Amino acid sequence: MFTRNMTLICAMGALTGLMAAPALGQEGNRTSAALPETLDGTGERAPMKVPRSSAESVGEIAPAENAYGVGQEATEEQIAAIDIDVMPDGRGLPEGSGTYAEGEELYETNCAACHGSDMMGVSELGAPRLIGGRGTLASDAPVKTVESYWPYASTFFDYTHRAMPMDAPGSLAADEVYAISAYVLGRAGIASSEPDSVMDAETLAGIEMPNANGFVADPRPDINE
C-alpha cells in the first residue's frame, strides 16, 4: 500500500511540473495578436489598406520575347475554313443552294444512322430527335427539337455545317448543308416539302421558326452591338 501511494504522489508531482513548464518554442512571455484598428468615434473596424499590385513593378510586356518556338501562324486559308459562323438574320451564310430531294438522299447517307430515318433520334446513341415537339416546351414533358426549340433556321445550318456528321465534322459542302436544311425543315412543316423546292441564303434567312419568340433577349449592352 505504501509503495502504491508513493507512486501516485510521484506521478502527480511530475504532471504538475509538466503543466507548469512552458511549451517548446514558447519560452518567455506570450503575446497576442494586435487588435485591428478602429475608426474614431464609432469604434467600427477600420478598412484594410488597399494592397499594391505587383503589376506596377512589371515593365512593358514584349510578346515576341515570350515565344516558345512551337506552332505556327494560321494562314488565311486556315482561318477561312473555321470562320463560317452564321448570324440569326442570315449574315455569314455562304453561296450555294440545295433542294428538298437532294437533302433527302444526303440525309439518309450522312444523318439517318444517328437521328433515324424518321428523324425521331436514336436514344442508344444519344442522338436527339430533330422534328416534332411543338407546344411541349411549357409542359411537364418538354421535347426539344429543331422544330420546337431552336429560334433561328440559321442556327441549324451553322451547327450542321460546323459539327456534322459526327464522324466527319465540317466535311459537308455548303450546297449539301442547304439541301439537308431544306429536307429537315420541310419534314418539320416549317419550309416547303416539294421535292424541287430550293434552299439558299435568301430563303433560309427568311424562315420564321415556331419558337422564334420563345427566348429572352440578352440584356448585356455589349452583346447586341
MDAnalysis code that builds the backbone (N, CA, C; Angstrom):
import MDAnalysis as mda
import numpy as np

u = mda.Universe.empty(675, n_residues=225, atom_resindex=np.repeat(np.arange(225), 3), trajectory=True)
u.add_TopologyAttr("name", ["N", "CA", "C"] * 225)
u.add_TopologyAttr("resid", np.arange(1, 226))
u.add_TopologyAttr("resname", ["MET", "PHE", "THR", "ARG", "ASN", "MET", "THR", "LEU", "ILE", "CYS", "ALA", "MET", "GLY", "ALA", "LEU", "THR", "GLY", "LEU", "MET", "ALA", "ALA", "PRO", "ALA", "LEU", "GLY", "GLN", "GLU", "GLY", "ASN", "ARG", "THR", "SER", "ALA", "ALA", "LEU", "PRO", "GLU", "THR", "LEU", "ASP", "GLY", "THR", "GLY", "GLU", "ARG", "ALA", "PRO", "MET", "LYS", "VAL", "PRO", "ARG", "SER", "SER", "ALA", "GLU", "SER", "VAL", "GLY", "GLU", "ILE", "ALA", "PRO", "ALA", "GLU", "ASN", "ALA", "TYR", "GLY", "VAL", "GLY", "GLN", "GLU", "ALA", "THR", "GLU", "GLU", "GLN", "ILE", "ALA", "ALA", "ILE", "ASP", "ILE", "ASP", "VAL", "MET", "PRO", "ASP", "GLY", "ARG", "GLY", "LEU", "PRO", "GLU", "GLY", "SER", "GLY", "THR", "TYR", "ALA", "GLU", "GLY", "GLU", "GLU", "LEU", "TYR", "GLU", "THR", "ASN", "CYS", "ALA", "ALA", "CYS", "HIS", "GLY", "SER", "ASP", "MET", "MET", "GLY", "VAL", "SER", "GLU", "LEU", "GLY", "ALA", "PRO", "ARG", "LEU", "ILE", "GLY", "GLY", "ARG", "GLY", "THR", "LEU", "ALA", "SER", "ASP", "ALA", "PRO", "VAL", "LYS", "THR", "VAL", "GLU", "SER", "TYR", "TRP", "PRO", "TYR", "ALA", "SER", "THR", "PHE", "PHE", "ASP", "TYR", "THR", "HIS", "ARG", "ALA", "MET", "PRO", "MET", "ASP", "ALA", "PRO", "GLY", "SER", "LEU", "ALA", "ALA", "ASP", "GLU", "VAL", "TYR", "ALA", "ILE", "SER", "ALA", "TYR", "VAL", "LEU", "GLY", "ARG", "ALA", "GLY", "ILE", "ALA", "SER", "SER", "GLU", "PRO", "ASP", "SER", "VAL", "MET", "ASP", "ALA", "GLU", "THR", "LEU", "ALA", "GLY", "ILE", "GLU", "MET", "PRO", "ASN", "ALA", "ASN", "GLY", "PHE", "VAL", "ALA", "ASP", "PRO", "ARG", "PRO", "ASP", "ILE", "ASN", "GLU"])
u.atoms.positions = np.array([
    [0.839, -1.200, 0.000],
    [0.000, 0.000, 0.000],
    [0.870, 1.245, 0.000],
    [1.919, 1.241, 0.824],
    [2.830, 2.392, 0.914],
    [3.484, 2.675, -0.443],
    [3.879, 1.576, -1.135],
    [4.538, 1.745, -2.437],
    [3.583, 2.349, -3.454],
    [2.331, 1.919, -3.459],
    [1.345, 2.436, -4.399],
    [1.084, 3.912, -4.145],
    [1.007, 4.321, -2.869],
    [0.772, 5.730, -2.544],
    [1.930, 6.605, -3.015],
    [3.156, 6.091, -2.798],
    [4.327, 6.855, -3.235],
    [4.339, 7.012, -4.759],
    [3.978, 5.942, -5.478],
    [3.938, 6.006, -6.947],
    [2.937, 7.040, -7.427],
    [1.766, 7.072, -6.773],
    [0.726, 8.036, -7.145],
    [1.181, 9.453, -6.887],
    [1.858, 9.690, -5.736],
    [2.328, 11.036, -5.397],
    [3.379, 11.494, -6.396],
    [4.300, 10.600, -6.761],
    [5.347, 10.963, -7.713],
    [4.751, 11.297, -9.092],
    [3.736, 10.501, -9.535],
    [3.113, 10.746, -10.830],
    [2.408, 12.089, -10.854],
    [1.710, 12.417, -9.756],
    [1.020, 13.708, -9.695],
    [2.012, 14.851, -9.686],
    [3.119, 14.671, -8.996],
    [4.134, 15.717, -8.972],
    [4.738, 15.957, -10.355],
    [4.991, 14.864, -11.070],
    [5.551, 15.016, -12.409],
    [4.577, 15.722, -13.340],
    [3.281, 15.379, -13.228],
    [2.269, 16.016, -14.067],
    [2.166, 17.496, -13.774],
    [2.264, 17.862, -12.477],
    [2.208, 19.275, -12.104],
    [3.376, 20.028, -12.692],
    [4.545, 19.388, -12.683],
    [5.726, 20.042, -13.253],
    [5.593, 20.262, -14.746],
    [4.996, 19.283, -15.459],
    [4.806, 19.446, -16.901],
    [3.837, 20.567, -17.219],
    [2.774, 20.670, -16.411],
    [1.790, 21.721, -16.656],
    [2.368, 23.093, -16.406],
    [3.290, 23.184, -15.465],
    [3.877, 24.482, -15.141],
    [4.961, 24.880, -16.117],
    [5.577, 23.898, -16.805],
    [6.684, 24.196, -17.708],
    [6.171, 24.821, -19.000],
    [6.888, 25.760, -19.598],
    [6.477, 26.362, -20.874],
    [6.586, 25.360, -21.997],
    [5.714, 25.476, -22.964],
    [5.753, 24.595, -24.123],
    [6.991, 24.877, -24.944],
    [7.432, 23.878, -25.681],
    [8.604, 24.045, -26.518],
    [8.394, 25.181, -27.502],
    [9.386, 26.018, -27.632],
    [9.300, 27.127, -28.569],
    [8.494, 28.292, -28.049],
    [8.005, 28.236, -26.777],
    [7.194, 29.312, -26.221],
    [7.794, 29.853, -24.931],
    [9.142, 29.777, -24.821],
    [9.786, 30.312, -23.623],
    [9.563, 31.813, -23.546],
    [9.466, 32.324, -22.398],
    [9.292, 33.754, -22.198],
    [7.826, 34.147, -22.166],
    [7.562, 35.451, -22.217],
    [6.197, 35.961, -22.138],
    [5.448, 35.730, -23.448],
    [4.248, 35.235, -23.352],
    [3.425, 35.024, -24.526],
    [2.684, 36.314, -24.867],
    [2.504, 36.564, -26.157],
    [1.815, 37.767, -26.603],
    [0.654, 37.382, -27.499],
    [-0.295, 38.263, -27.655],
    [-1.449, 38.038, -28.534],
    [-1.341, 38.954, -29.737],
    [-2.073, 38.591, -30.787],
    [-2.054, 39.399, -31.997],
    [-2.665, 40.763, -31.732],
    [-2.151, 41.761, -32.433],
    [-2.661, 43.114, -32.249],
    [-4.096, 43.210, -32.740],
    [-4.903, 43.957, -32.029],
    [-6.284, 44.148, -32.432],
    [-6.347, 45.060, -33.651],
    [-7.333, 44.848, -34.509],
    [-7.443, 45.712, -35.691],
    [-7.746, 47.145, -35.309],
    [-7.290, 48.062, -36.167],
    [-7.553, 49.466, -35.907],
    [-9.051, 49.753, -36.004],
    [-9.484, 50.722, -35.250],
    [-10.901, 51.095, -35.262],
    [-11.039, 52.558, -35.658],
    [-12.215, 52.911, -36.142],
    [-12.497, 54.273, -36.549],
    [-12.810, 55.116, -35.331],
    [-12.274, 56.313, -35.314],
    [-12.540, 57.218, -34.191],
    [-14.018, 57.573, -34.146],
    [-14.575, 57.552, -32.977],
    [-15.951, 57.978, -32.785],
    [-16.981, 56.878, -32.926],
    [-16.689, 55.888, -33.765],
    [-17.672, 54.825, -33.990],
    [-17.243, 53.496, -33.392],
    [-15.954, 53.306, -33.274],
    [-15.471, 52.031, -32.757],
    [-15.523, 50.905, -33.770],
    [-15.981, 51.212, -34.987],
    [-16.040, 50.183, -36.002],
    [-14.651, 49.888, -36.548],
    [-14.508, 48.699, -37.079],
    [-13.215, 48.292, -37.600],
    [-12.842, 49.126, -38.817],
    [-11.629, 49.615, -38.841],
    [-11.169, 50.436, -39.954],
    [-10.918, 49.564, -41.179],
    [-11.181, 50.077, -42.360],
    [-10.930, 49.274, -43.565],
    [-9.442, 49.005, -43.737],
    [-9.152, 47.848, -44.316],
    [-7.763, 47.497, -44.562],
    [-7.189, 48.342, -45.688],
    [-5.895, 48.532, -45.662],
    [-5.247, 49.279, -46.719],
    [-5.305, 48.478, -48.021],
    [-5.505, 49.190, -49.104],
    [-5.557, 48.532, -50.401],
    [-4.150, 48.069, -50.776],
    [-3.974, 46.771, -51.026],
    [-2.630, 46.300, -51.373],
    [-2.194, 46.812, -52.735],
    [-0.933, 46.996, -52.901],
    [-0.394, 47.447, -54.178],
    [-0.231, 46.252, -55.106],
    [-0.565, 46.465, -56.334],
    [-0.461, 45.386, -57.313],
    [0.992, 45.196, -57.729],
    [1.361, 43.934, -57.867],
    [2.718, 43.643, -58.324],
    [2.911, 44.078, -59.775],
    [1.806, 44.320, -60.483],
    [1.917, 44.724, -61.884],
    [2.566, 46.088, -62.030],
    [2.556, 46.882, -60.941],
    [3.151, 48.209, -61.020],
    [4.658, 48.140, -61.239],
    [5.247, 47.030, -60.820],
    [6.693, 46.899, -60.952],
    [7.101, 46.125, -62.204],
    [6.092, 45.731, -63.022],
    [6.373, 44.987, -64.242],
    [6.461, 45.957, -65.413],
    [7.488, 45.804, -66.212],
    [7.668, 46.695, -67.346],
    [6.756, 46.331, -68.495],
    [6.995, 46.935, -69.624],
    [6.205, 46.645, -70.815],
    [6.404, 45.181, -71.226],
    [5.296, 44.527, -71.558],
    [5.355, 43.132, -71.965],
    [5.650, 43.062, -73.458],
    [6.651, 42.275, -73.797],
    [7.033, 42.115, -75.195],
    [6.667, 40.705, -75.641],
    [5.547, 40.530, -76.351],
    [5.115, 39.175, -76.743],
    [6.168, 38.412, -77.522],
    [6.945, 39.112, -78.348],
    [7.940, 38.419, -79.166],
    [8.993, 37.741, -78.310],
    [9.251, 38.310, -77.116],
    [10.262, 37.732, -76.244],
    [9.735, 36.527, -75.467],
    [8.415, 36.299, -75.525],
    [7.817, 35.181, -74.792],
    [7.454, 34.021, -75.719],
    [8.008, 34.021, -76.922],
    [7.726, 32.934, -77.863],
    [8.416, 31.662, -77.401],
    [7.723, 30.552, -77.541],
    [8.256, 29.273, -77.080],
    [8.757, 28.404, -78.229],
    [8.685, 28.906, -79.442],
    [9.218, 28.155, -80.561],
    [8.374, 26.981, -80.995],
    [7.075, 27.001, -80.676],
    [6.190, 25.921, -81.106],
    [5.034, 26.506, -81.901],
    [4.452, 25.704, -82.768],
    [3.311, 26.139, -83.555],
    [3.723, 27.069, -84.684],
    [2.728, 27.569, -85.375],
    [2.960, 28.487, -86.480],
    [1.733, 29.358, -86.664],
    [1.906, 30.496, -87.302],
    [0.793, 31.397, -87.540],
    [-0.185, 30.750, -88.526],
    [-1.469, 30.933, -88.241],
    [-2.500, 30.379, -89.118],
    [-2.515, 31.141, -90.437],
    [-2.704, 30.408, -91.512],
    [-2.790, 31.026, -92.828],
    [-4.195, 31.572, -93.049],
    [-4.352, 32.407, -94.056],
    [-5.666, 32.948, -94.371],
    [-6.633, 31.828, -94.748],
    [-6.139, 30.803, -95.425],
    [-6.996, 29.686, -95.817],
    [-7.474, 28.908, -94.586],
    [-6.588, 28.715, -93.608],
    [-6.964, 28.003, -92.393],
    [-7.982, 28.791, -91.578],
    [-7.811, 30.090, -91.516],
    [-8.765, 30.928, -90.784],
    [-10.119, 30.911, -91.479],
    [-10.095, 30.989, -92.811],
    [-11.349, 30.997, -93.570],
    [-12.123, 29.701, -93.390],
    [-11.411, 28.600, -93.177],
    [-12.074, 27.309, -93.036],
    [-12.920, 27.223, -91.773],
    [-12.569, 27.981, -90.741],
    [-13.352, 27.942, -89.495],
    [-14.147, 29.227, -89.267],
    [-13.939, 30.216, -90.111],
    [-14.685, 31.468, -89.993],
    [-15.989, 31.343, -90.769],
    [-16.859, 30.481, -90.269],
    [-18.081, 30.147, -91.013],
    [-19.333, 30.393, -90.178],
    [-19.221, 31.155, -89.090],
    [-20.380, 31.373, -88.241],
    [-21.445, 32.180, -88.967],
    [-22.692, 31.859, -88.673],
    [-23.839, 32.488, -89.328],
    [-24.689, 33.200, -88.277],
    [-25.072, 34.423, -88.558],
    [-25.874, 35.214, -87.633],
    [-27.369, 34.892, -87.796],
    [-28.177, 35.198, -86.776],
    [-29.616, 34.905, -86.859],
    [-30.316, 35.502, -88.062],
    [-29.844, 36.679, -88.519],
    [-30.502, 37.321, -89.663],
    [-29.971, 36.815, -90.997],
    [-29.092, 35.814, -90.968],
    [-28.580, 35.239, -92.200],
    [-27.221, 35.736, -92.624],
    [-26.699, 36.751, -91.952],
    [-25.353, 37.214, -92.298],
    [-24.348, 36.082, -92.086],
    [-23.478, 35.902, -93.040],
    [-22.488, 34.844, -92.953],
    [-22.854, 33.580, -93.713],
    [-24.099, 33.498, -94.178],
    [-24.480, 32.333, -94.972],
    [-23.685, 32.320, -96.273],
    [-23.143, 31.169, -96.651],
    [-22.314, 31.105, -97.859],
    [-23.157, 31.025, -99.121],
    [-22.494, 31.191, -100.240],
    [-23.159, 30.989, -101.525],
    [-23.464, 29.504, -101.703],
    [-24.465, 29.218, -102.512],
    [-24.831, 27.836, -102.773],
    [-26.316, 27.614, -102.587],
    [-26.761, 26.397, -102.845],
    [-28.176, 26.057, -102.711],
    [-28.331, 24.546, -102.735],
    [-29.489, 24.086, -102.338],
    [-29.799, 22.667, -102.358],
    [-31.294, 22.469, -102.320],
    [-31.778, 21.346, -102.806],
    [-33.214, 21.083, -102.857],
    [-33.635, 20.076, -101.799],
    [-34.929, 20.007, -101.591],
    [-35.514, 19.044, -100.654],
    [-35.161, 17.622, -101.089],
    [-35.275, 17.322, -102.367],
    [-34.997, 15.974, -102.869],
    [-33.532, 15.605, -102.661],
    [-32.635, 16.538, -102.929],
    [-31.214, 16.289, -102.698],
    [-30.934, 16.070, -101.217],
    [-31.613, 16.842, -100.383],
    [-31.421, 16.718, -98.946],
    [-31.885, 15.377, -98.404],
    [-32.960, 14.833, -98.995],
    [-33.449, 13.523, -98.554],
    [-32.378, 12.452, -98.768],
    [-31.746, 12.479, -99.905],
    [-30.693, 11.493, -100.205],
    [-29.473, 11.708, -99.308],
    [-29.089, 12.962, -99.133],
    [-27.932, 13.263, -98.288],
    [-28.206, 12.913, -96.824],
    [-29.434, 13.138, -96.383],
    [-29.788, 12.814, -95.003],
    [-29.643, 11.317, -94.753],
    [-30.138, 10.503, -95.660],
    [-30.044, 9.055, -95.485],
    [-28.589, 8.595, -95.444],
    [-27.743, 9.272, -96.181],
    [-26.327, 8.886, -96.236],
    [-25.549, 9.365, -95.017],
    [-25.833, 10.568, -94.549],
    [-24.991, 11.196, -93.528],
    [-25.625, 11.336, -92.148],
    [-26.958, 11.272, -92.063],
    [-27.618, 11.639, -90.813],
    [-28.481, 10.543, -90.208],
    [-29.084, 9.696, -91.055],
    [-30.090, 8.749, -90.582],
    [-29.539, 7.726, -89.592],
    [-28.262, 7.377, -89.723],
    [-27.689, 6.365, -88.833],
    [-27.778, 6.782, -87.377],
    [-27.721, 8.066, -87.099],
    [-27.801, 8.557, -85.718],
    [-29.191, 9.093, -85.377],
    [-29.746, 9.884, -86.269],
    [-31.016, 10.559, -85.966],
    [-32.237, 9.786, -86.440],
    [-32.024, 8.682, -87.176],
    [-33.135, 7.868, -87.635],
    [-33.731, 8.375, -88.920],
    [-34.200, 7.454, -89.736],
    [-34.834, 7.861, -90.995],
    [-36.091, 8.667, -90.748],
    [-36.729, 8.440, -89.586],
    [-37.936, 9.194, -89.246],
    [-37.628, 10.471, -88.473],
    [-36.348, 10.739, -88.234],
    [-35.875, 11.926, -87.503],
    [-36.300, 11.929, -86.046],
    [-36.610, 10.748, -85.508],
    [-37.012, 10.640, -84.116],
    [-35.842, 10.370, -83.185],
    [-34.621, 10.325, -83.735],
    [-33.442, 10.120, -82.914],
    [-33.212, 8.660, -82.580],
    [-32.016, 8.360, -82.136],
    [-31.652, 7.019, -81.685],
    [-31.111, 7.168, -80.264],
    [-31.929, 6.837, -79.277],
    [-31.567, 7.083, -77.877],
    [-30.316, 6.330, -77.467],
    [-30.109, 5.136, -78.018],
    [-28.932, 4.357, -77.646],
    [-27.637, 5.063, -78.029],
    [-27.706, 5.912, -79.027],
    [-26.525, 6.649, -79.478],
    [-26.462, 8.056, -78.894],
    [-27.498, 8.445, -78.192],
    [-27.546, 9.798, -77.655],
    [-27.873, 10.851, -78.691],
    [-28.358, 10.412, -79.848],
    [-28.703, 11.351, -80.920],
    [-30.141, 11.830, -80.737],
    [-30.375, 13.124, -80.672],
    [-31.712, 13.640, -80.372],
    [-32.661, 13.612, -81.557],
    [-33.933, 13.768, -81.237],
    [-34.950, 13.966, -82.269],
    [-34.701, 15.296, -82.956],
    [-35.095, 15.383, -84.203],
    [-34.937, 16.617, -84.952],
    [-36.258, 17.329, -85.196],
    [-37.359, 16.591, -85.227],
    [-38.650, 17.210, -85.532],
    [-39.675, 16.806, -84.484],
    [-40.804, 17.526, -84.499],
    [-41.873, 17.261, -83.529],
    [-41.676, 18.090, -82.267],
    [-42.589, 17.910, -81.331],
    [-42.469, 18.557, -80.032],
    [-43.043, 19.944, -79.913],
    [-43.694, 20.432, -80.944],
    [-44.270, 21.785, -80.839],
    [-45.312, 21.834, -79.718],
    [-45.264, 22.916, -78.967],
    [-46.232, 23.112, -77.889],
    [-45.915, 22.360, -76.616],
    [-44.768, 21.679, -76.540],
    [-44.454, 20.887, -75.343],
    [-43.491, 21.588, -74.393],
    [-42.890, 22.679, -74.807],
    [-41.817, 23.272, -74.011],
    [-42.287, 23.754, -72.639],
    [-43.528, 24.179, -72.530],
    [-44.040, 24.660, -71.250],
    [-44.742, 23.564, -70.453],
    [-44.693, 22.338, -70.945],
    [-45.352, 21.222, -70.269],
    [-44.390, 20.511, -69.331],
    [-44.889, 19.485, -68.649],
    [-44.046, 18.705, -67.748],
    [-43.128, 17.746, -68.504],
    [-43.353, 17.584, -69.784],
    [-42.519, 16.684, -70.590],
    [-42.114, 17.387, -71.884],
    [-41.252, 18.415, -71.784],
    [-40.867, 19.158, -72.989],
    [-40.029, 18.308, -73.925],
    [-40.264, 18.486, -75.217],
    [-39.499, 17.783, -76.248],
    [-38.763, 18.837, -77.065],
    [-37.460, 18.913, -76.876],
    [-36.657, 19.920, -77.562],
    [-36.125, 19.359, -78.873],
    [-36.530, 19.951, -79.953],
    [-36.067, 19.554, -81.274],
    [-35.738, 20.804, -82.080],
    [-35.217, 20.601, -83.277],
    [-35.005, 21.728, -84.180],
    [-36.320, 22.442, -84.433],
    [-37.373, 21.670, -84.571],
    [-38.689, 22.229, -84.870],
    [-39.285, 22.987, -83.693],
    [-39.175, 22.435, -82.495],
    [-39.884, 23.006, -81.349],
    [-39.073, 24.012, -80.555],
    [-37.748, 23.942, -80.620],
    [-36.925, 24.708, -79.671],
    [-36.055, 25.775, -80.322],
    [-35.386, 25.443, -81.408],
    [-34.409, 26.375, -81.966],
    [-35.092, 27.610, -82.530],
    [-34.595, 28.805, -82.195],
    [-35.283, 30.031, -82.597],
    [-34.983, 30.508, -84.010],
    [-33.868, 30.045, -84.590],
    [-33.482, 30.529, -85.918],
    [-33.078, 29.358, -86.807],
    [-33.480, 29.422, -88.072],
    [-33.077, 28.394, -89.024],
    [-31.579, 28.450, -89.279],
    [-31.005, 29.641, -89.155],
    [-29.567, 29.787, -89.370],
    [-28.764, 29.005, -88.339],
    [-29.327, 28.811, -87.143],
    [-28.648, 28.030, -86.117],
    [-28.478, 26.588, -86.564],
    [-29.528, 26.053, -87.190],
    [-29.458, 24.678, -87.692],
    [-28.409, 24.560, -88.788],
    [-28.407, 25.512, -89.714],
    [-27.410, 25.482, -90.787],
    [-26.004, 25.569, -90.209],
    [-25.775, 26.518, -89.319],
    [-24.447, 26.748, -88.759],
    [-23.931, 25.506, -88.033],
    [-24.782, 24.914, -87.202],
    [-24.356, 23.748, -86.422],
    [-24.080, 22.553, -87.332],
    [-24.950, 22.339, -88.290],
    [-24.758, 21.214, -89.210],
    [-23.488, 21.397, -90.028],
    [-23.260, 22.596, -90.508],
    [-22.076, 22.891, -91.319],
    [-20.795, 22.715, -90.512],
    [-20.845, 23.087, -89.245],
    [-19.647, 23.099, -88.416],
    [-19.366, 21.746, -87.749],
    [-20.408, 21.051, -87.329],
    [-20.199, 19.907, -86.435],
    [-20.722, 18.568, -86.930],
    [-21.366, 18.527, -88.052],
    [-21.944, 17.276, -88.545],
    [-21.305, 16.872, -89.864],
    [-21.343, 15.568, -90.199],
    [-21.796, 14.464, -89.346],
    [-20.791, 14.184, -88.224],
    [-21.214, 13.409, -87.250],
    [-20.405, 13.231, -86.060],
    [-19.037, 12.623, -86.367],
    [-18.984, 11.713, -87.344],
    [-17.719, 11.040, -87.634],
    [-16.837, 11.821, -88.599],
    [-17.347, 12.928, -89.143],
    [-16.541, 13.752, -90.046],
    [-17.042, 15.192, -90.001],
    [-16.948, 15.842, -88.841],
    [-17.485, 17.204, -88.710],
    [-16.811, 18.179, -89.668],
    [-17.635, 19.047, -90.257],
    [-17.121, 20.057, -91.168],
    [-16.843, 19.563, -92.567],
    [-17.220, 18.322, -92.850],
    [-16.912, 17.753, -94.174],
    [-17.976, 18.046, -95.220],
    [-19.133, 18.534, -94.802],
    [-20.214, 18.789, -95.752],
    [-20.014, 20.128, -96.451],
    [-20.200, 20.140, -97.756],
    [-20.120, 21.381, -98.522],
    [-21.362, 22.222, -98.261],
    [-21.267, 23.516, -98.579],
    [-22.395, 24.421, -98.344],
    [-23.648, 23.954, -99.072],
    [-23.507, 23.499, -100.321],
    [-24.663, 23.022, -101.072],
    [-25.331, 21.844, -100.350],
    [-24.530, 20.964, -99.783],
    [-25.071, 19.800, -99.079],
    [-25.805, 20.220, -97.811],
    [-25.266, 21.193, -97.100],
    [-25.923, 21.659, -95.874],
    [-27.233, 22.363, -96.215],
    [-27.256, 23.135, -97.295],
    [-28.509, 23.764, -97.727],
    [-29.553, 22.689, -98.047],
    [-29.128, 21.633, -98.724],
    [-30.064, 20.578, -99.094],
    [-30.590, 19.852, -97.865],
    [-29.726, 19.523, -96.926],
    [-30.163, 18.847, -95.693],
    [-31.074, 19.760, -94.888],
    [-30.763, 21.048, -94.843],
    [-31.622, 22.005, -94.148],
    [-33.004, 22.042, -94.784],
    [-33.057, 22.031, -96.121],
    [-34.341, 22.032, -96.827],
    [-35.149, 20.792, -96.466],
    [-34.486, 19.656, -96.387],
    [-35.186, 18.402, -96.105],
    [-35.690, 18.352, -94.663],
    [-34.844, 18.679, -93.711],
    [-35.248, 18.616, -92.297],
    [-36.333, 19.644, -91.996],
    [-36.143, 20.867, -92.450],
    [-37.149, 21.901, -92.197],
    [-38.436, 21.617, -92.966],
    [-38.325, 20.970, -94.121],
    [-39.523, 20.565, -94.859],
    [-40.279, 19.473, -94.131],
    [-39.562, 18.470, -93.607],
    [-40.203, 17.397, -92.844],
    [-40.862, 17.939, -91.572],
    [-40.308, 19.030, -91.047],
    [-40.869, 19.637, -89.837],
    [-42.076, 20.519, -90.145],
    [-42.385, 20.724, -91.425],
    [-43.506, 21.578, -91.785],
    [-43.195, 23.053, -91.652],
    [-41.912, 23.385, -91.586],
    [-41.501, 24.780, -91.459],
    [-41.212, 25.377, -92.826],
    [-40.639, 24.592, -93.707],
    [-40.356, 25.010, -95.086],
    [-41.109, 24.092, -96.039],
    [-41.010, 24.374, -97.310],
    [-41.710, 23.579, -98.321],
    [-41.149, 22.165, -98.389],
    [-42.036, 21.208, -98.597],
    [-41.619, 19.813, -98.760],
    [-41.740, 19.355, -100.208],
    [-41.895, 20.305, -101.121],
    [-41.888, 19.965, -102.534],
    [-40.484, 19.501, -102.931],
    [-40.354, 18.409, -103.657],
    [-39.026, 17.878, -103.994],
    [-38.103, 18.887, -104.653],
    [-38.661, 19.780, -105.479],
    [-37.829, 20.743, -106.204],
    [-37.655, 22.063, -105.460],
    [-38.200, 22.180, -104.254],
    [-38.065, 23.433, -103.510],
    [-36.598, 23.674, -103.166],
    [-36.159, 24.909, -103.337],
    [-34.747, 25.255, -103.199],
    [-34.509, 26.014, -101.890],
    [-33.415, 25.655, -101.229],
    [-32.980, 26.375, -100.041],
    [-31.644, 27.032, -100.354],
    [-31.564, 28.348, -100.096],
    [-30.310, 29.073, -100.273],
    [-30.238, 30.144, -99.191],
    [-29.279, 31.043, -99.293],
    [-29.086, 32.051, -98.250],
    [-30.332, 32.919, -98.072],
    [-30.976, 33.276, -99.174],
    [-32.149, 34.150, -99.091],
    [-33.339, 33.445, -98.471],
    [-33.639, 32.243, -98.946],
    [-34.807, 31.534, -98.406],
    [-34.585, 31.106, -96.965],
    [-33.368, 30.701, -96.617],
    [-33.102, 30.276, -95.239],
    [-33.239, 31.437, -94.272],
    [-32.709, 32.613, -94.661],
    [-32.791, 33.785, -93.787],
    [-34.229, 34.244, -93.595],
    [-35.109, 33.928, -94.551],
    [-36.498, 34.365, -94.460],
    [-37.400, 33.431, -93.686],
    [-36.887, 32.299, -93.204],
    [-37.717, 31.333, -92.475],
    [-37.941, 31.810, -91.042],
    [-39.186, 31.754, -90.582],
    [-39.505, 32.068, -89.193],
    [-39.787, 30.756, -88.453],
    [-38.984, 30.488, -87.442],
    [-39.113, 29.244, -86.696],
    [-40.273, 29.337, -85.698],
    [-40.902, 28.199, -85.359],
    [-42.042, 28.211, -84.442],
    [-41.726, 28.809, -83.078],
    [-40.493, 28.666, -82.612],
    [-40.140, 29.164, -81.279],
    [-39.295, 30.432, -81.351],
    [-39.481, 31.205, -82.407],
    [-38.676, 32.416, -82.590],
    [-38.832, 33.394, -81.437],
    [-39.983, 33.416, -80.795],
    [-40.230, 34.361, -79.699],
    [-40.157, 33.697, -78.331],
    [-39.554, 32.528, -78.280],
    [-39.515, 31.792, -77.015],
    [-38.294, 32.057, -76.167],
    [-37.451, 33.013, -76.545],
    [-36.236, 33.304, -75.794],
    [-36.251, 34.753, -75.325],
    [-35.557, 35.012, -74.203],
    [-35.431, 36.361, -73.666],
    [-34.156, 36.975, -74.214],
    [-34.247, 38.218, -74.676],
    [-33.081, 38.889, -75.236],
    [-32.019, 39.090, -74.170],
    [-30.763, 38.955, -74.546],
    [-29.647, 39.169, -73.618],
    [-29.553, 40.658, -73.296],
    [-29.639, 41.051, -72.004],
    [-29.656, 42.470, -71.661],
    [-28.286, 43.132, -71.650],
    [-27.214, 42.382, -71.759],
    [-25.891, 42.988, -71.688],
    [-25.662, 43.908, -72.882],
    [-25.220, 45.144, -72.631],
    [-25.163, 46.150, -73.713],
    [-24.150, 45.831, -74.795],
    [-23.117, 45.038, -74.480],
    [-22.073, 44.787, -75.467],
    [-22.379, 43.572, -76.327],
    [-23.496, 42.876, -76.104],
    [-23.793, 41.650, -76.831],
    [-24.465, 41.935, -78.168],
    [-25.342, 42.913, -78.172],
    [-26.141, 43.160, -79.369],
    [-25.628, 44.327, -80.208],
    [-24.384, 44.696, -79.989],
    [-23.838, 45.802, -80.760],
    [-23.583, 45.375, -82.195],
])
